[in-house]
Amino acid sequence: MAIGAAYLQEGGEPGLPVDSFAPRFSFNAFGGSLEFFKEIAFHRAARRMWARLLKEKFGAKSEKVHDLRVP
């Protein structure tokens, strides 16, 4: 999550709006386990954290930007 935030900050410095490049981000660093409900809770929390980060810190306006993509 911190690496994603760093990329957002670097991309926003030249004046690019976060809504233009953030929807292309995807995270594949989330490990998997056999504890099904634990993984559901983990991914749900990660999605909420990502949406809050984009909305509050970077001022994202589009709902599409708030999606956390995990391949």
mmCIF file as Biopython writes it, N, C-alpha, C and O atoms, coordinates in Angstrom:
data_model
#
loop_
_atom_site.group_PDB
_atom_site.id
_atom_site.type_symbol
_atom_site.label_atom_id
_atom_site.label_alt_id
_atom_site.label_comp_id
_atom_site.label_asym_id
_atom_site.label_entity_id
_atom_site.label_seq_id
_atom_site.pdbx_PDB_ins_code
_atom_site.Cartn_x
_atom_site.Cartn_y
_atom_site.Cartn_z
_atom_site.occupancy
_atom_site.B_iso_or_equiv
_atom_site.auth_seq_id
_atom_site.auth_asym_id
_atom_site.pdbx_PDB_model_num
ATOM 1   N N  . MET A ? 1  ? 0.826   -1.180  0.000   1.0 0.0 1  A 1 
ATOM 2   C CA . MET A ? 1  ? 0.000   0.000   0.000   1.0 0.0 1  A 1 
ATOM 3   C C  . MET A ? 1  ? 0.879   1.256   0.000   1.0 0.0 1  A 1 
ATOM 4   O O  . MET A ? 1  ? 0.562   2.236   -0.674  1.0 0.0 1  A 1 
ATOM 5   N N  . ALA A ? 2  ? 1.960   1.225   0.740   1.0 0.0 2  A 1 
ATOM 6   C CA . ALA A ? 2  ? 2.856   2.384   0.804   1.0 0.0 2  A 1 
ATOM 7   C C  . ALA A ? 2  ? 3.539   2.621   -0.542  1.0 0.0 2  A 1 
ATOM 8   O O  . ALA A ? 2  ? 3.765   3.766   -0.933  1.0 0.0 2  A 1 
ATOM 9   N N  . ILE A ? 3  ? 3.860   1.560   -1.234  1.0 0.0 3  A 1 
ATOM 10  C CA . ILE A ? 3  ? 4.483   1.708   -2.555  1.0 0.0 3  A 1 
ATOM 11  C C  . ILE A ? 3  ? 3.473   2.319   -3.531  1.0 0.0 3  A 1 
ATOM 12  O O  . ILE A ? 3  ? 3.830   3.174   -4.341  1.0 0.0 3  A 1 
ATOM 13  N N  . GLY A ? 4  ? 2.237   1.888   -3.453  1.0 0.0 4  A 1 
ATOM 14  C CA . GLY A ? 4  ? 1.191   2.474   -4.295  1.0 0.0 4  A 1 
ATOM 15  C C  . GLY A ? 4  ? 1.010   3.954   -4.008  1.0 0.0 4  A 1 
ATOM 16  O O  . GLY A ? 4  ? 0.832   4.747   -4.933  1.0 0.0 4  A 1 
ATOM 17  N N  . ALA A ? 5  ? 1.054   4.336   -2.734  1.0 0.0 5  A 1 
ATOM 18  C CA . ALA A ? 5  ? 0.933   5.747   -2.363  1.0 0.0 5  A 1 
ATOM 19  C C  . ALA A ? 5  ? 2.117   6.546   -2.894  1.0 0.0 5  A 1 
ATOM 20  O O  . ALA A ? 5  ? 1.951   7.684   -3.333  1.0 0.0 5  A 1 
ATOM 21  N N  . ALA A ? 6  ? 3.308   5.961   -2.857  1.0 0.0 6  A 1 
ATOM 22  C CA . ALA A ? 6  ? 4.494   6.652   -3.383  1.0 0.0 6  A 1 
ATOM 23  C C  . ALA A ? 6  ? 4.370   6.864   -4.889  1.0 0.0 6  A 1 
ATOM 24  O O  . ALA A ? 6  ? 4.741   7.923   -5.394  1.0 0.0 6  A 1 
ATOM 25  N N  . TYR A ? 7  ? 3.856   5.875   -5.607  1.0 0.0 7  A 1 
ATOM 26  C CA . TYR A ? 7  ? 3.639   6.026   -7.044  1.0 0.0 7  A 1 
ATOM 27  C C  . TYR A ? 7  ? 2.602   7.117   -7.331  1.0 0.0 7  A 1 
ATOM 28  O O  . TYR A ? 7  ? 2.761   7.893   -8.274  1.0 0.0 7  A 1 
ATOM 29  N N  . LEU A ? 8  ? 1.555   7.173   -6.528  1.0 0.0 8  A 1 
ATOM 30  C CA . LEU A ? 8  ? 0.545   8.208   -6.709  1.0 0.0 8  A 1 
ATOM 31  C C  . LEU A ? 8  ? 1.136   9.594   -6.492  1.0 0.0 8  A 1 
ATOM 32  O O  . LEU A ? 8  ? 0.835   10.528  -7.234  1.0 0.0 8  A 1 
ATOM 33  N N  . GLN A ? 9  ? 1.970   9.720   -5.479  1.0 0.0 9  A 1 
ATOM 34  C CA . GLN A ? 9  ? 2.586   11.008  -5.189  1.0 0.0 9  A 1 
ATOM 35  C C  . GLN A ? 9  ? 3.529   11.438  -6.308  1.0 0.0 9  A 1 
ATOM 36  O O  . GLN A ? 9  ? 3.525   12.601  -6.712  1.0 0.0 9  A 1 
ATOM 37  N N  . GLU A ? 10 ? 4.326   10.516  -6.801  1.0 0.0 10 A 1 
ATOM 38  C CA . GLU A ? 10 ? 5.257   10.836  -7.891  1.0 0.0 10 A 1 
ATOM 39  C C  . GLU A ? 10 ? 4.512   11.155  -9.177  1.0 0.0 10 A 1 
ATOM 40  O O  . GLU A ? 10 ? 4.924   12.038  -9.930  1.0 0.0 10 A 1 
ATOM 41  N N  . GLY A ? 11 ? 3.430   10.453  -9.434  1.0 0.0 11 A 1 
ATOM 42  C CA . GLY A ? 11 ? 2.665   10.713  -10.651 1.0 0.0 11 A 1 
ATOM 43  C C  . GLY A ? 11 ? 1.922   12.033  -10.597 1.0 0.0 11 A 1 
ATOM 44  O O  . GLY A ? 11 ? 1.685   12.654  -11.633 1.0 0.0 11 A 1 
ATOM 45  N N  . GLY A ? 12 ? 1.550   12.471  -9.395  1.0 0.0 12 A 1 
ATOM 46  C CA . GLY A ? 12 ? 0.825   13.726  -9.256  1.0 0.0 12 A 1 
ATOM 47  C C  . GLY A ? 12 ? 1.701   14.955  -9.272  1.0 0.0 12 A 1 
ATOM 48  O O  . GLY A ? 12 ? 1.209   16.060  -9.497  1.0 0.0 12 A 1 
ATOM 49  N N  . GLU A ? 13 ? 2.996   14.784  -9.036  1.0 0.0 13 A 1 
ATOM 50  C CA . GLU A ? 13 ? 3.894   15.941  -8.991  1.0 0.0 13 A 1 
ATOM 51  C C  . GLU A ? 13 ? 3.983   16.708  -10.305 1.0 0.0 13 A 1 
ATOM 52  O O  . GLU A ? 13 ? 3.990   17.939  -10.278 1.0 0.0 13 A 1 
ATOM 53  N N  . PRO A ? 14 ? 4.052   16.029  -11.470 1.0 0.0 14 A 1 
ATOM 54  C CA . PRO A ? 14 ? 4.126   16.824  -12.709 1.0 0.0 14 A 1 
ATOM 55  C C  . PRO A ? 14 ? 2.807   17.484  -13.093 1.0 0.0 14 A 1 
ATOM 56  O O  . PRO A ? 14 ? 2.724   18.137  -14.133 1.0 0.0 14 A 1 
ATOM 57  N N  . GLY A ? 15 ? 1.783   17.322  -12.270 1.0 0.0 15 A 1 
ATOM 58  C CA . GLY A ? 15 ? 0.509   17.966  -12.557 1.0 0.0 15 A 1 
ATOM 59  C C  . GLY A ? 15 ? -0.553  17.041  -13.119 1.0 0.0 15 A 1 
ATOM 60  O O  . GLY A ? 15 ? -1.642  17.497  -13.466 1.0 0.0 15 A 1 
ATOM 61  N N  . LEU A ? 16 ? -0.265  15.765  -13.215 1.0 0.0 16 A 1 
ATOM 62  C CA . LEU A ? 16 ? -1.265  14.804  -13.689 1.0 0.0 16 A 1 
ATOM 63  C C  . LEU A ? 16 ? -2.344  14.619  -12.629 1.0 0.0 16 A 1 
ATOM 64  O O  . LEU A ? 16 ? -2.024  14.428  -11.455 1.0 0.0 16 A 1 
ATOM 65  N N  . PRO A ? 17 ? -3.602  14.670  -13.015 1.0 0.0 17 A 1 
ATOM 66  C CA . PRO A ? 17 ? -4.648  14.375  -12.033 1.0 0.0 17 A 1 
ATOM 67  C C  . PRO A ? 17 ? -4.650  12.877  -11.706 1.0 0.0 17 A 1 
ATOM 68  O O  . PRO A ? 17 ? -4.477  12.036  -12.588 1.0 0.0 17 A 1 
ATOM 69  N N  . VAL A ? 18 ? -4.847  12.567  -10.440 1.0 0.0 18 A 1 
ATOM 70  C CA . VAL A ? 18 ? -4.789  11.171  -9.997  1.0 0.0 18 A 1 
ATOM 71  C C  . VAL A ? 18 ? -5.866  10.323  -10.680 1.0 0.0 18 A 1 
ATOM 72  O O  . VAL A ? 18 ? -5.693  9.117   -10.856 1.0 0.0 18 A 1 
ATOM 73  N N  . ASP A ? 19 ? -6.972  10.954  -11.062 1.0 0.0 19 A 1 
ATOM 74  C CA . ASP A ? 19 ? -8.052  10.222  -11.729 1.0 0.0 19 A 1 
ATOM 75  C C  . ASP A ? 19 ? -7.640  9.701   -13.103 1.0 0.0 19 A 1 
ATOM 76  O O  . ASP A ? 19 ? -8.287  8.798   -13.633 1.0 0.0 19 A 1 
ATOM 77  N N  . SER A ? 20 ? -6.589  10.246  -13.685 1.0 0.0 20 A 1 
ATOM 78  C CA . SER A ? 20 ? -6.190  9.829   -15.026 1.0 0.0 20 A 1 
ATOM 79  C C  . SER A ? 20 ? -5.283  8.605   -15.040 1.0 0.0 20 A 1 
ATOM 80  O O  . SER A ? 20 ? -5.276  7.859   -16.019 1.0 0.0 20 A 1 
ATOM 81  N N  . PHE A ? 21 ? -4.514  8.383   -13.968 1.0 0.0 21 A 1 
ATOM 82  C CA . PHE A ? 21 ? -3.579  7.260   -14.016 1.0 0.0 21 A 1 
ATOM 83  C C  . PHE A ? 21 ? -3.782  6.218   -12.919 1.0 0.0 21 A 1 
ATOM 84  O O  . PHE A ? 21 ? -3.296  5.097   -13.067 1.0 0.0 21 A 1 
ATOM 85  N N  . ALA A ? 22 ? -4.463  6.527   -11.849 1.0 0.0 22 A 1 
ATOM 86  C CA . ALA A ? 22 ? -4.645  5.571   -10.753 1.0 0.0 22 A 1 
ATOM 87  C C  . ALA A ? 22 ? -5.492  4.345   -11.111 1.0 0.0 22 A 1 
ATOM 88  O O  . ALA A ? 22 ? -5.238  3.275   -10.557 1.0 0.0 22 A 1 
ATOM 89  N N  . PRO A ? 23 ? -6.486  4.439   -12.007 1.0 0.0 23 A 1 
ATOM 90  C CA . PRO A ? 23 ? -7.257  3.226   -12.325 1.0 0.0 23 A 1 
ATOM 91  C C  . PRO A ? 23 ? -6.435  2.120   -12.982 1.0 0.0 23 A 1 
ATOM 92  O O  . PRO A ? 23 ? -6.883  0.975   -13.042 1.0 0.0 23 A 1 
ATOM 93  N N  . ARG A ? 24 ? -5.251  2.442   -13.471 1.0 0.0 24 A 1 
ATOM 94  C CA . ARG A ? 24 ? -4.414  1.431   -14.123 1.0 0.0 24 A 1 
ATOM 95  C C  . ARG A ? 24 ? -3.560  0.647   -13.139 1.0 0.0 24 A 1 
ATOM 96  O O  . ARG A ? 24 ? -2.929  -0.339  -13.520 1.0 0.0 24 A 1 
ATOM 97  N N  . PHE A ? 25 ? -3.532  1.066   -11.892 1.0 0.0 25 A 1 
ATOM 98  C CA . PHE A ? 25 ? -2.719  0.371   -10.886 1.0 0.0 25 A 1 
ATOM 99  C C  . PHE A ? 25 ? -3.332  -0.986  -10.563 1.0 0.0 25 A 1 
ATOM 100 O O  . PHE A ? 25 ? -4.553  -1.136  -10.515 1.0 0.0 25 A 1 
ATOM 101 N N  . SER A ? 26 ? -2.474  -1.962  -10.344 1.0 0.0 26 A 1 
ATOM 102 C CA . SER A ? 26 ? -2.928  -3.258  -9.847  1.0 0.0 26 A 1 
ATOM 103 C C  . SER A ? 26 ? -1.886  -3.782  -8.870  1.0 0.0 26 A 1 
ATOM 104 O O  . SER A ? 26 ? -0.692  -3.518  -9.012  1.0 0.0 26 A 1 
ATOM 105 N N  . PHE A ? 27 ? -2.346  -4.514  -7.896  1.0 0.0 27 A 1 
ATOM 106 C CA . PHE A ? 27 ? -1.475  -5.046  -6.850  1.0 0.0 27 A 1 
ATOM 107 C C  . PHE A ? 27 ? -1.453  -6.566  -6.938  1.0 0.0 27 A 1 
ATOM 108 O O  . PHE A ? 27 ? -2.505  -7.206  -6.965  1.0 0.0 27 A 1 
ATOM 109 N N  . ASN A ? 28 ? -0.278  -7.131  -6.983  1.0 0.0 28 A 1 
ATOM 110 C CA . ASN A ? 28 ? -0.183  -8.586  -6.961  1.0 0.0 28 A 1 
ATOM 111 C C  . ASN A ? 28 ? 0.689   -9.059  -5.801  1.0 0.0 28 A 1 
ATOM 112 O O  . ASN A ? 28 ? 1.155   -10.198 -5.797  1.0 0.0 28 A 1 
ATOM 113 N N  . ALA A ? 29 ? 0.907   -8.199  -4.834  1.0 0.0 29 A 1 
ATOM 114 C CA . ALA A ? 29 ? 1.767   -8.537  -3.699  1.0 0.0 29 A 1 
ATOM 115 C C  . ALA A ? 29 ? 0.995   -9.184  -2.556  1.0 0.0 29 A 1 
ATOM 116 O O  . ALA A ? 29 ? 1.594   -9.591  -1.561  1.0 0.0 29 A 1 
ATOM 117 N N  . PHE A ? 30 ? -0.306  -9.282  -2.683  1.0 0.0 30 A 1 
ATOM 118 C CA . PHE A ? 30 ? -1.089  -9.873  -1.605  1.0 0.0 30 A 1 
ATOM 119 C C  . PHE A ? 30 ? -0.978  -11.388 -1.677  1.0 0.0 30 A 1 
ATOM 120 O O  . PHE A ? 30 ? -1.341  -12.000 -2.681  1.0 0.0 30 A 1 
ATOM 121 N N  . GLY A ? 31 ? -0.485  -11.972 -0.627  1.0 0.0 31 A 1 
ATOM 122 C CA . GLY A ? 31 ? -0.334  -13.429 -0.581  1.0 0.0 31 A 1 
ATOM 123 C C  . GLY A ? 31 ? -1.667  -14.104 -0.332  1.0 0.0 31 A 1 
ATOM 124 O O  . GLY A ? 31 ? -2.634  -13.469 0.089   1.0 0.0 31 A 1 
ATOM 125 N N  . GLY A ? 32 ? -1.702  -15.358 -0.589  1.0 0.0 32 A 1 
ATOM 126 C CA . GLY A ? 32 ? -2.925  -16.116 -0.361  1.0 0.0 32 A 1 
ATOM 127 C C  . GLY A ? 32 ? -2.710  -17.147 0.720   1.0 0.0 32 A 1 
ATOM 128 O O  . GLY A ? 32 ? -1.599  -17.635 0.928   1.0 0.0 32 A 1 
ATOM 129 N N  . SER A ? 33 ? -3.764  -17.462 1.387   1.0 0.0 33 A 1 
ATOM 130 C CA . SER A ? 33 ? -3.689  -18.518 2.388   1.0 0.0 33 A 1 
ATOM 131 C C  . SER A ? 33 ? -4.942  -19.371 2.270   1.0 0.0 33 A 1 
ATOM 132 O O  . SER A ? 33 ? -5.858  -19.052 1.512   1.0 0.0 33 A 1 
ATOM 133 N N  . LEU A ? 34 ? -4.969  -20.424 3.005   1.0 0.0 34 A 1 
ATOM 134 C CA . LEU A ? 34 ? -6.110  -21.335 2.959   1.0 0.0 34 A 1 
ATOM 135 C C  . LEU A ? 34 ? -7.205  -20.928 3.939   1.0 0.0 34 A 1 
ATOM 136 O O  . LEU A ? 34 ? -8.248  -21.578 4.006   1.0 0.0 34 A 1 
ATOM 137 N N  . GLU A ? 35 ? -6.978  -19.868 4.690   1.0 0.0 35 A 1 
ATOM 138 C CA . GLU A ? 35 ? -8.000  -19.387 5.616   1.0 0.0 35 A 1 
ATOM 139 C C  . GLU A ? 35 ? -8.905  -18.423 4.860   1.0 0.0 35 A 1 
ATOM 140 O O  . GLU A ? 35 ? -8.615  -17.234 4.726   1.0 0.0 35 A 1 
ATOM 141 N N  . PHE A ? 36 ? -10.002 -18.974 4.376   1.0 0.0 36 A 1 
ATOM 142 C CA . PHE A ? 36 ? -10.883 -18.285 3.444   1.0 0.0 36 A 1 
ATOM 143 C C  . PHE A ? 36 ? -11.420 -16.967 4.006   1.0 0.0 36 A 1 
ATOM 144 O O  . PHE A ? 36 ? -11.313 -15.931 3.350   1.0 0.0 36 A 1 
ATOM 145 N N  . PHE A ? 37 ? -11.995 -16.992 5.209   1.0 0.0 37 A 1 
ATOM 146 C CA . PHE A ? 37 ? -12.607 -15.794 5.768   1.0 0.0 37 A 1 
ATOM 147 C C  . PHE A ? 37 ? -11.566 -14.746 6.140   1.0 0.0 37 A 1 
ATOM 148 O O  . PHE A ? 37 ? -11.835 -13.547 6.069   1.0 0.0 37 A 1 
ATOM 149 N N  . LYS A ? 38 ? -10.396 -15.190 6.532   1.0 0.0 38 A 1 
ATOM 150 C CA . LYS A ? 38 ? -9.319  -14.258 6.830   1.0 0.0 38 A 1 
ATOM 151 C C  . LYS A ? 38 ? -8.910  -13.508 5.558   1.0 0.0 38 A 1 
ATOM 152 O O  . LYS A ? 38 ? -8.681  -12.299 5.604   1.0 0.0 38 A 1 
ATOM 153 N N  . GLU A ? 39 ? -8.820  -14.200 4.443   1.0 0.0 39 A 1 
ATOM 154 C CA . GLU A ? 39 ? -8.469  -13.571 3.175   1.0 0.0 39 A 1 
ATOM 155 C C  . GLU A ? 39 ? -9.545  -12.600 2.713   1.0 0.0 39 A 1 
ATOM 156 O O  . GLU A ? 39 ? -9.234  -11.533 2.184   1.0 0.0 39 A 1 
ATOM 157 N N  . ILE A ? 40 ? -10.792 -12.960 2.906   1.0 0.0 40 A 1 
ATOM 158 C CA . ILE A ? 40 ? -11.891 -12.049 2.549   1.0 0.0 40 A 1 
ATOM 159 C C  . ILE A ? 40 ? -11.786 -10.767 3.359   1.0 0.0 40 A 1 
ATOM 160 O O  . ILE A ? 40 ? -11.902 -9.671  2.811   1.0 0.0 40 A 1 
ATOM 161 N N  . ALA A ? 41 ? -11.567 -10.901 4.657   1.0 0.0 41 A 1 
ATOM 162 C CA . ALA A ? 41 ? -11.439 -9.725  5.518   1.0 0.0 41 A 1 
ATOM 163 C C  . ALA A ? 41 ? -10.227 -8.885  5.134   1.0 0.0 41 A 1 
ATOM 164 O O  . ALA A ? 41 ? -10.295 -7.656  5.142   1.0 0.0 41 A 1 
ATOM 165 N N  . PHE A ? 42 ? -9.129  -9.535  4.801   1.0 0.0 42 A 1 
ATOM 166 C CA . PHE A ? 42 ? -7.917  -8.825  4.413   1.0 0.0 42 A 1 
ATOM 167 C C  . PHE A ? 42 ? -8.135  -8.012  3.142   1.0 0.0 42 A 1 
ATOM 168 O O  . PHE A ? 42 ? -7.765  -6.839  3.089   1.0 0.0 42 A 1 
ATOM 169 N N  . HIS A ? 43 ? -8.721  -8.610  2.136   1.0 0.0 43 A 1 
ATOM 170 C CA . HIS A ? 43 ? -8.950  -7.907  0.873   1.0 0.0 43 A 1 
ATOM 171 C C  . HIS A ? 43 ? -9.981  -6.797  1.032   1.0 0.0 43 A 1 
ATOM 172 O O  . HIS A ? 43 ? -9.862  -5.742  0.409   1.0 0.0 43 A 1 
ATOM 173 N N  . ARG A ? 44 ? -10.976 -7.028  1.850   1.0 0.0 44 A 1 
ATOM 174 C CA . ARG A ? 44 ? -11.977 -5.990  2.098   1.0 0.0 44 A 1 
ATOM 175 C C  . ARG A ? 44 ? -11.348 -4.784  2.791   1.0 0.0 44 A 1 
ATOM 176 O O  . ARG A ? 44 ? -11.628 -3.641  2.429   1.0 0.0 44 A 1 
ATOM 177 N N  . ALA A ? 45 ? -10.503 -5.036  3.779   1.0 0.0 45 A 1 
ATOM 178 C CA . ALA A ? 45 ? -9.813  -3.943  4.476   1.0 0.0 45 A 1 
ATOM 179 C C  . ALA A ? 45 ? -8.868  -3.211  3.530   1.0 0.0 45 A 1 
ATOM 180 O O  . ALA A ? 45 ? -8.782  -1.983  3.572   1.0 0.0 45 A 1 
ATOM 181 N N  . ALA A ? 46 ? -8.162  -3.945  2.681   1.0 0.0 46 A 1 
ATOM 182 C CA . ALA A ? 46 ? -7.237  -3.317  1.733   1.0 0.0 46 A 1 
ATOM 183 C C  . ALA A ? 46 ? -7.993  -2.426  0.751   1.0 0.0 46 A 1 
ATOM 184 O O  . ALA A ? 46 ? -7.525  -1.333  0.431   1.0 0.0 46 A 1 
ATOM 185 N N  . ARG A ? 47 ? -9.145  -2.868  0.271   1.0 0.0 47 A 1 
ATOM 186 C CA . ARG A ? 47 ? -9.943  -2.050  -0.641  1.0 0.0 47 A 1 
ATOM 187 C C  . ARG A ? 47 ? -10.402 -0.763  0.026   1.0 0.0 47 A 1 
ATOM 188 O O  . ARG A ? 47 ? -10.378 0.304   -0.587  1.0 0.0 47 A 1 
ATOM 189 N N  . ARG A ? 48 ? -10.820 -0.865  1.282   1.0 0.0 48 A 1 
ATOM 190 C CA . ARG A ? 48 ? -11.280 0.324   2.006   1.0 0.0 48 A 1 
ATOM 191 C C  . ARG A ? 48 ? -10.135 1.289   2.275   1.0 0.0 48 A 1 
ATOM 192 O O  . ARG A ? 48 ? -10.308 2.503   2.168   1.0 0.0 48 A 1 
ATOM 193 N N  . MET A ? 49 ? -8.966  0.756   2.624   1.0 0.0 49 A 1 
ATOM 194 C CA . MET A ? 49 ? -7.802  1.610   2.861   1.0 0.0 49 A 1 
ATOM 195 C C  . MET A ? 49 ? -7.391  2.336   1.586   1.0 0.0 49 A 1 
ATOM 196 O O  . MET A ? 49 ? -7.091  3.530   1.621   1.0 0.0 49 A 1 
ATOM 197 N N  . TRP A ? 50 ? -7.376  1.630   0.471   1.0 0.0 50 A 1 
ATOM 198 C CA . TRP A ? 50 ? -6.977  2.218   -0.810  1.0 0.0 50 A 1 
ATOM 199 C C  . TRP A ? 50 ? -7.954  3.321   -1.217  1.0 0.0 50 A 1 
ATOM 200 O O  . TRP A ? 50 ? -7.533  4.394   -1.648  1.0 0.0 50 A 1 
ATOM 201 N N  . ALA A ? 51 ? -9.248  3.062   -1.083  1.0 0.0 51 A 1 
ATOM 202 C CA . ALA A ? 51 ? -10.252 4.057   -1.447  1.0 0.0 51 A 1 
ATOM 203 C C  . ALA A ? 51 ? -10.131 5.298   -0.566  1.0 0.0 51 A 1 
ATOM 204 O O  . ALA A ? 51 ? -10.225 6.423   -1.055  1.0 0.0 51 A 1 
ATOM 205 N N  . ARG A ? 52 ? -9.924  5.093   0.722   1.0 0.0 52 A 1 
ATOM 206 C CA . ARG A ? 52 ? -9.787  6.225   1.641   1.0 0.0 52 A 1 
ATOM 207 C C  . ARG A ? 52 ? -8.528  7.035   1.329   1.0 0.0 52 A 1 
ATOM 208 O O  . ARG A ? 52 ? -8.559  8.266   1.341   1.0 0.0 52 A 1 
ATOM 209 N N  . LEU A ? 53 ? -7.434  6.352   1.052   1.0 0.0 53 A 1 
ATOM 210 C CA . LEU A ? 53 ? -6.182  7.026   0.713   1.0 0.0 53 A 1 
ATOM 211 C C  . LEU A ? 53 ? -6.351  7.898   -0.528  1.0 0.0 53 A 1 
ATOM 212 O O  . LEU A ? 53 ? -5.936  9.057   -0.541  1.0 0.0 53 A 1 
ATOM 213 N N  . LEU A ? 54 ? -6.953  7.342   -1.556  1.0 0.0 54 A 1 
ATOM 214 C CA . LEU A ? 54 ? -7.152  8.091   -2.801  1.0 0.0 54 A 1 
ATOM 215 C C  . LEU A ? 54 ? -8.084  9.272   -2.610  1.0 0.0 54 A 1 
ATOM 216 O O  . LEU A ? 54 ? -7.858  10.348  -3.163  1.0 0.0 54 A 1 
ATOM 217 N N  . LYS A ? 55 ? -9.120  9.072   -1.834  1.0 0.0 55 A 1 
ATOM 218 C CA . LYS A ? 55 ? -10.118 10.119  -1.656  1.0 0.0 55 A 1 
ATOM 219 C C  . LYS A ? 55 ? -9.607  11.242  -0.760  1.0 0.0 55 A 1 
ATOM 220 O O  . LYS A ? 55 ? -9.737  12.417  -1.106  1.0 0.0 55 A 1 
ATOM 221 N N  . GLU A ? 56 ? -9.026  10.893  0.388   1.0 0.0 56 A 1 
ATOM 222 C CA . GLU A ? 56 ? -8.662  11.906  1.368   1.0 0.0 56 A 1 
ATOM 223 C C  . GLU A ? 56 ? -7.313  12.565  1.088   1.0 0.0 56 A 1 
ATOM 224 O O  . GLU A ? 56 ? -7.187  13.783  1.209   1.0 0.0 56 A 1 
ATOM 225 N N  . LYS A ? 57 ? -6.320  11.790  0.721   1.0 0.0 57 A 1 
ATOM 226 C CA . LYS A ? 57 ? -4.991  12.359  0.541   1.0 0.0 57 A 1 
ATOM 227 C C  . LYS A ? 57 ? -4.758  12.911  -0.860  1.0 0.0 57 A 1 
ATOM 228 O O  . LYS A ? 57 ? -4.114  13.948  -1.024  1.0 0.0 57 A 1 
ATOM 229 N N  . PHE A ? 58 ? -5.279  12.221  -1.865  1.0 0.0 58 A 1 
ATOM 230 C CA . PHE A ? 58 ? -4.996  12.608  -3.242  1.0 0.0 58 A 1 
ATOM 231 C C  . PHE A ? 58 ? -6.175  13.256  -3.950  1.0 0.0 58 A 1 
ATOM 232 O O  . PHE A ? 58 ? -6.036  13.692  -5.093  1.0 0.0 58 A 1 
ATOM 233 N N  . GLY A ? 59 ? -7.322  13.330  -3.306  1.0 0.0 59 A 1 
ATOM 234 C CA . GLY A ? 59 ? -8.465  14.035  -3.864  1.0 0.0 59 A 1 
ATOM 235 C C  . GLY A ? 59 ? -9.079  13.413  -5.098  1.0 0.0 59 A 1 
ATOM 236 O O  . GLY A ? 59 ? -9.562  14.129  -5.974  1.0 0.0 59 A 1 
ATOM 237 N N  . ALA A ? 60 ? -9.071  12.097  -5.185  1.0 0.0 60 A 1 
ATOM 238 C CA . ALA A ? 60 ? -9.671  11.412  -6.338  1.0 0.0 60 A 1 
ATOM 239 C C  . ALA A ? 60 ? -11.180 11.617  -6.338  1.0 0.0 60 A 1 
ATOM 240 O O  . ALA A ? 60 ? -11.829 11.521  -5.295  1.0 0.0 60 A 1 
ATOM 241 N N  . LYS A ? 61 ? -11.725 11.896  -7.494  1.0 0.0 61 A 1 
ATOM 242 C CA . LYS A ? 61 ? -13.146 12.178  -7.602  1.0 0.0 61 A 1 
ATOM 243 C C  . LYS A ? 61 ? -13.934 11.026  -8.224  1.0 0.0 61 A 1 
ATOM 244 O O  . LYS A ? 61 ? -15.097 10.816  -7.880  1.0 0.0 61 A 1 
ATOM 245 N N  . SER A ? 62 ? -13.319 10.290  -9.121  1.0 0.0 62 A 1 
ATOM 246 C CA . SER A ? 62 ? -14.002 9.218   -9.842  1.0 0.0 62 A 1 
ATOM 247 C C  . SER A ? 62 ? -14.133 7.965   -8.965  1.0 0.0 62 A 1 
ATOM 248 O O  . SER A ? 62 ? -13.210 7.614   -8.230  1.0 0.0 62 A 1 
ATOM 249 N N  . GLU A ? 63 ? -15.271 7.308   -9.050  1.0 0.0 63 A 1 
ATOM 250 C CA . GLU A ? 63 ? -15.476 6.065   -8.299  1.0 0.0 63 A 1 
ATOM 251 C C  . GLU A ? 63 ? -14.617 4.934   -8.847  1.0 0.0 63 A 1 
ATOM 252 O O  . GLU A ? 63 ? -14.235 4.028   -8.107  1.0 0.0 63 A 1 
ATOM 253 N N  . LYS A ? 64 ? -14.315 4.982   -10.123 1.0 0.0 64 A 1 
ATOM 254 C CA . LYS A ? 64 ? -13.479 3.956   -10.759 1.0 0.0 64 A 1 
ATOM 255 C C  . LYS A ? 64 ? -12.072 3.942   -10.171 1.0 0.0 64 A 1 
ATOM 256 O O  . LYS A ? 64 ? -11.429 2.893   -10.112 1.0 0.0 64 A 1 
ATOM 257 N N  . VAL A ? 65 ? -11.600 5.095   -9.741  1.0 0.0 65 A 1 
ATOM 258 C CA . VAL A ? 65 ? -10.252 5.211   -9.175  1.0 0.0 65 A 1 
ATOM 259 C C  . VAL A ? 65 ? -10.155 4.480   -7.846  1.0 0.0 65 A 1 
ATOM 260 O O  . VAL A ? 65 ? -9.090  3.974   -7.492  1.0 0.0 65 A 1 
ATOM 261 N N  . HIS A ? 66 ? -11.249 4.422   -7.112  1.0 0.0 66 A 1 
ATOM 262 C CA . HIS A ? 66 ? -11.228 3.829   -5.774  1.0 0.0 66 A 1 
ATOM 263 C C  . HIS A ? 66 ? -11.109 2.303   -5.797  1.0 0.0 66 A 1 
ATOM 264 O O  . HIS A ? 66 ? -10.873 1.697   -4.752  1.0 0.0 66 A 1 
ATOM 265 N N  . ASP A ? 67 ? -11.262 1.687   -6.929  1.0 0.0 67 A 1 
ATOM 266 C CA . ASP A ? 67 ? -11.184 0.230   -7.010  1.0 0.0 67 A 1 
ATOM 267 C C  . ASP A ? 67 ? -9.758  -0.252  -6.812  1.0 0.0 67 A 1 
ATOM 268 O O  . ASP A ? 67 ? -8.821  0.305   -7.385  1.0 0.0 67 A 1 
ATOM 269 N N  . LEU A ? 68 ? -9.599  -1.270  -6.013  1.0 0.0 68 A 1 
ATOM 270 C CA . LEU A ? 68 ? -8.288  -1.901  -5.805  1.0 0.0 68 A 1 
ATOM 271 C C  . LEU A ? 68 ? -8.241  -3.135  -6.695  1.0 0.0 68 A 1 
ATOM 272 O O  . LEU A ? 68 ? -8.945  -4.113  -6.443  1.0 0.0 68 A 1 
ATOM 273 N N  . ARG A ? 69 ? -7.425  -3.093  -7.717  1.0 0.0 69 A 1 
ATOM 274 C CA . ARG A ? 69 ? -7.340  -4.210  -8.658  1.0 0.0 69 A 1 
ATOM 275 C C  . ARG A ? 69 ? -6.283  -5.198  -8.208  1.0 0.0 69 A 1 
ATOM 276 O O  . ARG A ? 69 ? -5.137  -4.831  -7.948  1.0 0.0 69 A 1 
ATOM 277 N N  . VAL A ? 70 ? -6.681  -6.446  -8.120  1.0 0.0 70 A 1 
ATOM 278 C CA . VAL A ? 70 ? -5.760  -7.533  -7.751  1.0 0.0 70 A 1 
ATOM 279 C C  . VAL A ? 70 ? -5.906  -8.609  -8.826  1.0 0.0 70 A 1 
ATOM 280 O O  . VAL A ? 70 ? -6.972  -9.208  -8.964  1.0 0.0 70 A 1 
ATOM 281 N N  . PRO A ? 71 ? -4.830  -8.856  -9.591  1.0 0.0 71 A 1 
ATOM 282 C CA . PRO A ? 71 ? -4.950  -9.852  -10.664 1.0 0.0 71 A 1 
ATOM 283 C C  . PRO A ? 71 ? -5.097  -11.262 -10.136 1.0 0.0 71 A 1 
ATOM 284 O O  . PRO A ? 71 ? -5.208  -12.206 -10.918 1.0 0.0 71 A 1 
#
